[in-house]
Amino acid sequence: MPYVNIKITREGGTTPEQKAELIRGTTDLLARVLDKNPATTFVVIDEVEMEDWGVGGLPVADYRAKLAARKD
């Protein structure tokens, strides 16, 4: 019984259709690659506030700003 937890930042308004596609695609991938039964595959999507997510020791917004500054 696979359990997959997808965490994304809550920004830009992920639509119900996009979430359904993530669930469907993840379930299909597990069925195809690992021969897992879709009926017993659980996919949970957690949306996390930007200020509650960090990358490389920085809040995600600061991390992205740092990356953008490097590209300039």
N, C-alpha and C positions, 0 to 999 in steps of 0.2 A: 504494500500500500504506500506508494510514493506521496510525499508531502513536499511541495515546493513553495517557498515564501519569496515573493518578489517585493523588493522595497524600492520605492521611487520617491523623489521629492515632490511635494505638493506644490505645483506651479504650472501655470499654463493651462490648467483645466483638462486633465486627462479625461476623455469622454468614456461613457459606458461602453461604446463600441470598441474603443481602443483596448479597454480592459478585457472585454470578451475575446478579442483577438489574441491578447497575451495568454489568456487561459486556454483557449483552443490550441494555439501554437505550442505552448508548453506541454500540454497533454499529448498532442500528436507526436512531438519530439520524443517523449518518453516511451510512447507506444512503439514508434519506429526503431529507435536506437536500442532500447532496453527490453522491448517486448512486454511493457507494463500494460495492465488492463486499464483503459480509460475510465471505466466505471468505478474504479477504486483509487483513482489519482486525484489528489487534492491540490489545488493551486489557490494561494491566498496572496492578495495584493495589499500591501500596507503603504499608505501615503504618509510621508513624514514631512513635517514643516521644515523649511530650509534652515532655520536657525537651530534645528535639532540634528543636523547632519554635518559631519566634518570629513575632510579629506586632507591628508598630509599635514595634520596638526592645525588646520584652519577651518573655520566655518565654510561651508560649500560656496557661499556667495563670494567670500574673500579669495578662496582658492581659484574660482573661475576668473575673478578680476585679475589675479596674478598671472594666470595663463594668457588672458587677453592682452595684458601689458607686454608680455614676452613676444607676442606675435607682431606688435607694432614696431 
